[in-house]
Amino acid sequence: MHGGGRSFVVNRSETLLEAALRSGFYIPAQCKVGACQTCMVRCLDGLVPAASRAGLTDAEIQHGYFLACLCRPDGEISVARAWDF
């Protein structure tokens, strides 16, 4: 996973949010279950699972947004936090 000019590995047993926080890449989060949408990030490159877009508007999805707390990526992705773009 690449974000903010940094790279880190997301283990199969964790979400993107968990891996980011473990690696020192700050993504704000409150509920950690997809309800509050605080951990919304934007995919710059790669594919994110559809489940990580639960509850988002069509416009948010079209712009590449997804929820880090619900994302368990299958491959390499690059993301940006809300304040990074």
C-alpha positions in Angstrom: 0.0 0.0 0.0 1.3 3.5 -0.8 0.0 6.6 0.8 1.4 10.1 1.4 4.7 9.1 -0.2 5.1 6.1 2.1 4.6 2.4 1.6 3.5 -0.3 4.0 2.1 -3.8 3.9 -1.4 -4.7 4.7 -1.5 -8.2 6.2 -4.4 -10.5 5.2 -5.7 -10.4 8.8 -6.1 -6.6 9.0 -7.8 -3.7 7.3 -6.1 -0.9 5.5 -6.9 1.3 8.5 -5.3 -1.1 11.0 -2.2 -1.5 8.8 -1.9 2.3 8.3 -2.1 3.0 12.0 0.4 0.2 12.8 2.8 1.7 10.2 2.5 5.2 11.6 0.4 6.5 8.6 -2.3 8.5 10.3 -5.9 8.1 9.1 -8.5 9.6 11.4 -11.1 7.0 12.6 -13.9 6.9 15.1 -16.2 3.9 14.8 -13.9 1.6 12.8 -16.9 -0.3 11.4 -17.9 1.9 8.4 -20.7 3.9 10.1 -19.1 7.3 10.7 -17.1 7.6 7.4 -14.3 9.4 9.2 -11.7 7.1 7.7 -12.7 7.9 4.1 -9.7 8.0 1.7 -9.3 8.1 -2.0 -7.8 5.4 -4.2 -5.3 6.9 -6.6 -4.2 3.7 -8.2 -5.3 0.0 -8.0 -8.6 -1.6 -7.1 -10.4 -1.6 -3.7 -13.0 -4.2 -2.8 -16.6 -3.1 -3.3 -17.4 -3.8 0.3 -15.1 -0.9 1.3 -17.5 1.5 -0.4 -20.6 0.6 1.7 -22.7 3.6 2.5 -21.0 6.0 0.2 -22.8 8.1 -2.4 -22.4 7.4 -6.1 -20.5 10.6 -6.5 -18.0 9.6 -3.8 -17.5 6.2 -5.3 -17.0 7.7 -8.8 -14.3 9.9 -7.4 -12.5 6.9 -5.9 -13.4 7.2 -2.3 -13.7 4.3 0.1 -13.5 3.5 3.8 -10.2 2.4 5.1 -11.8 0.5 8.1 -13.7 -1.8 5.6 -10.9 -2.2 3.1 -9.0 -5.5 2.9 -7.1 -5.0 -0.4 -6.3 -7.9 -2.7 -3.4 -6.2 -4.3 -1.3 -3.1 -4.3 -3.1 0.2 -4.1 -2.2 3.9 -3.7 -4.3 6.2 -1.5 -4.6 9.8 -0.4 -6.1 11.1 2.8 -8.8 13.7 2.6 -6.4 16.6 3.4 -3.8 15.3 0.9 -5.8 16.3 -2.2 
